[in-house]
């Protein structure tokens, strides 16, 4: 995690943070300007203090009448206890650092869970450089309670059921204003919420990892359709730099055999990747040609009706 580890804070920095924290406690509710006046630190240093305290769940901020207020969420009177709790927290530079840190903990505690979606693609493809606003973790139902305890212990706060069609639960990463989306057993059916039309539990229960191909297939199954500029890039990067298209086809055909209503979705999403290549891609010409070759292969081999295939236009 580089120099962003909170546990690497010096005693002098801990003292300075504790002074800022005590000022907030005394005031109960303070604006940024009030803290600047009382703490005698520069604005940039105060912002750093607040970022660390917020990530460690000691404070929270809110806006009211064009002012930012800071309030304490956890009261600690003893400086040693404050330092101990603070050093048990981490700050992260980006959402992928969160993803890989959580995955290391998942492996350490042997949970039936793994990264999914864009985070899995980023893990497998070195050339993938798109930042995302959230990460997906898929977990078996029987191990969700342990994952929940793990995420809470890492100070990722539970934010309730997910509002998205495909996920079940949401956790917040305060320092990044990002989210961890948890999928129980796999991807929810958009209509029959109790079903997992893309069921990944058997993979996890067999103590195997979710693969790059599982993640790419999930993009092709995105409902109502993938986001062209973001999901399209994820899929294009994966196809250009290492995904096995035969495995992707096998995964898609197994899902479509049980849930044929998703055939139109897959066809539509193949077209979305082509539209991304046409209007937004930054891949070199050779890689674009390769991705289109693989799109044509998927279109040919995936089990969707000819009338749907005839509507897909992939550049020669």
Secondary structure, 3 states (H helix, E strand, C coil): CHHHCHHHCCHHHHHHHHHHHHHHHHHCEEEHHHHHHHHCCCHHHHHHHHHHHHHCCCEEEEEECCEEEEEECCCCCCHHHHHHHHHCCCCCCCHHHHHHHHHHHHHHCCCCEEEEHHHHHHHHCCCCCCCCCEEEEEECHHHHHHHHHHHHHCCCEEEEECCCCCCCEEEEEHHHCEEEEEEECEEECCCCCCCEEEECHHHHHCCCCCCHHHHHHHHHCCCCCCCCCCHHHHHHHHHHCCCCHHHHHHHHHHHHHHCHHHHHHHHHHHHHHHHHHHHCCCCCHHHHHHHHHHHHHHHHHCCCCHHHHCCCCCCC
